[in-house]
Amino acid sequence: MGLLNVEMILRSLNLQPKSVVEEKLRELETGKNNIDHRYSQAMKESERLLKIFEDNI
């Protein structure tokens, strides 16, 4: 929702063409997806390490 607000503001100010705004929004979404994936991977790894730790106590 926040990204849509940014797009609406930029359009209303006519600062950038719609295609540029759309490309930037795609880049932001890709970055968010990459962060989400890395977070998920880190959580899996922390769970794996915690299990190893607990098994060795």
C-alpha positions in Angstrom: 0.0 0.0 0.0 2.8 2.4 0.8 4.4 1.9 -2.7 1.1 2.8 -4.3 1.0 6.0 -2.3 4.5 6.9 -3.6 3.4 6.2 -7.1 0.3 8.4 -6.8 2.4 11.2 -5.3 5.0 11.0 -8.1 2.3 11.0 -10.7 0.4 13.9 -9.2 3.7 15.9 -9.2 4.6 14.8 -12.7 8.1 14.2 -11.6 8.6 11.0 -13.6 6.9 9.2 -16.4 4.6 6.4 -15.4 7.0 3.8 -17.0 9.9 5.0 -14.8 7.7 4.9 -11.7 6.5 1.4 -12.6 10.1 0.2 -13.1 11.1 1.6 -9.7 8.2 -0.1 -8.1 9.2 -3.4 -9.7 12.7 -3.0 -8.4 11.5 -2.3 -4.9 9.2 -5.3 -5.0 12.1 -7.5 -6.2 14.3 -6.2 -3.4 11.5 -6.9 -0.9 11.2 -10.4 -2.2 15.0 -11.0 -1.9 14.9 -9.7 1.6 12.0 -11.9 2.5 13.8 -14.9 1.0 17.0 -14.2 2.8 15.1 -13.7 6.1 13.3 -17.1 5.6 16.6 -18.8 4.9 18.2 -17.2 8.0 15.3 -18.4 10.1 15.7 -22.0 8.8 19.4 -21.9 9.5 18.9 -20.5 13.1 16.3 -23.3 13.8 18.8 -25.9 12.5 21.6 -24.5 14.6 19.3 -24.3 17.7 18.4 -28.0 17.2 22.1 -28.9 17.0 22.8 -26.9 20.2 19.8 -28.4 22.1 20.8 -31.9 21.0 24.3 -31.4 22.5 23.2 -30.1 25.9 
